[in-house]
Every structure is written in C-alpha cells, then in structure tokens.
C-alpha cells in the first residue's frame, strides 16, 4: 500500500499515542469482557473474524484507504479532484469509488448542471472506518517496537 508515513511534531505525536493507547486498552478490556461473559470459543471467534474478511479485503486493496483518507481531509470532492490528488487512472478510480459506495463507505451526490457535478463524501461508516484504521497504519509503520 502506498500510504506515506504521517509526519507529526514530537508533542503532537505524544498526544496521539496516548489517545491511541487509551482506545486500544478500552478495546482490549471490552474484548476480554465479551469473551469471558459470553464464553466464546476459539472456533466461534474464528468464524466471526472470517465474516469480516470481505470488508478487510476491500479496505486493504490498493487505492481504497487512499480514497477514504482523501475524502476525510477534503470532505466533499469531485472525481477529477480525487484523480489529480492521487494520480490514479480514471478506470481504477471509477471502479474503486463504485465498490466503496456499494459497501456503504461513501456516497455519490449528483448536482444538476450545467455543468453536471458529481461529488463524493464519506458516510458515517466510512469516516469511522478510516479513523479506526489510523492506529493500525500508525503502529504497523512505526519504527520503534512497542511492548
């Protein structure tokens, strides 16, 4: 995946890491609580995770996260603007936008013209997904090993 590393000031990085650690700790506690109270077996957990496979495959295909992050930063944006920012060919971008829309990550809004204007925006699902992917991308690209 061609997502460039985030460049943050040392102070901002400390704040972001502290928040991410809080979120991760909360997720871990919730996960452990669910496993304990519902007596979920490893097989049931495996089956549940396999049901998420299609979403993971879509999100980690080339251009998917780049498109979602572009929409997060730009709010509503047209096809040509996305193409220019990402330097992706029209066919690939069109296919990815259709797939992200089909799965509920983005919406396509058409404004009657002239000229006809098509803009793309994140849905709540898209915004939450892209925000949740940040810690994963951050930690997977971090140069220091966390214990």
Buried (B, 14 or more C-beta within 10 A) or exposed (E): EEEEEEEEEEEEEEEBBEEBEEBEEEEEEEEEEEBEEEEBEEEEEEEEEEEEEEEEEBBEBEBBBBBBBBBBEBEEBBBEBBBEBBEBEEEEBEEBBEBBBEBEBBBEEEEEEEEEEEBBBBBEEBBEBBEEBBBEBBEEEEEEEEE
